[in-house]
């Protein structure tokens, strides 16, 4: 039975020391190749959000840069700063 790929994946939510960022980004590319629309990795140490899209492109957001999730959440409006404030990493 065929399954429909997920639309969005948060890869382990955080980039932790025991799971390095390159490893998480590699997993996101695997998800994208499997048809996931986008995968997001949140790195609190660098205060950066990486979004990997189905076509393999990666967009990083830091500070006042907007996190673009328009393919799956068209009305989502948040910057990296706002996300880190909301997650209490500061």
N, C-alpha and C positions, 0 to 999 in steps of 0.2 A: 504494500500500500504506500503510495507516494505521500510525502509530507510537505507542507508548505513552509518555507524558511521563515524564521522570525524576521520582523521588520527592523527591530533595534536591539542591540546587545550592549550592556554595560560590562566591559571586561573586568571582572573581579573588582569592580568599582574603583579600587585604588591601586596605584603602582606601589607595591610594597617591596622592601629590600630583598625578600626571598623570591620575588617574582619580578625580575627586572623589566623595565619599560620596553626594550626591544622584543622581549619574549611576548609581552602582551600585545604589542603592535603586530607581531607576526601572527598571533592567534586571530586578531581582528581581520587581517588580510585573508586568513583561512575562512572565517565566517563570511566575508564579502564574496569570496570565490564560490561559496556554497549558496549564495543568493540573499544573504542578509543585507538589508538596505543600508544600514550604517551601524558602526560599532564605536563606542566612546570609551576612552581610557582617561581617567582622572589621576593626575600626578600631583599630590599635595606638596611634595618637596620642592618641585619647580614651579608650583602654582600654574600648571598648564593643563589644558584639556585637548586631547587629540581625538579627532573624529575621522574614521576611515570609512569611505563610501564604497558602494558595490563596485564602482569602476576602478577601485584601487587608489584613488587620490586620498591624500591626508591633509586635513586642515587643522592647524593648531591655533588655539586661542589662549591669550594671556592678558592679564590686566583688564583694561576696558574693551578688549576685543570681544565681539559678539560670538557666542557659540551657535553655529548654524546647524539646526536640526530640521530644517524646513521640509525635507522629504517625508518625515514621519510626524512632526509636530509643527505644522505651518504657523501657528500663532505663538510659538515659544520665543520669548524675548528675554535673554539673560546674557550677561557678560561672564567671563571667567572670574572676575572679582566678585560678582554677585553670587556665583555658585560657591566659591570658597568661603564667603561670609556666611551663607546659608548652612553650609556643612560644618561650620565652626572650626575651620582649620586655622583661624587667625586668633 
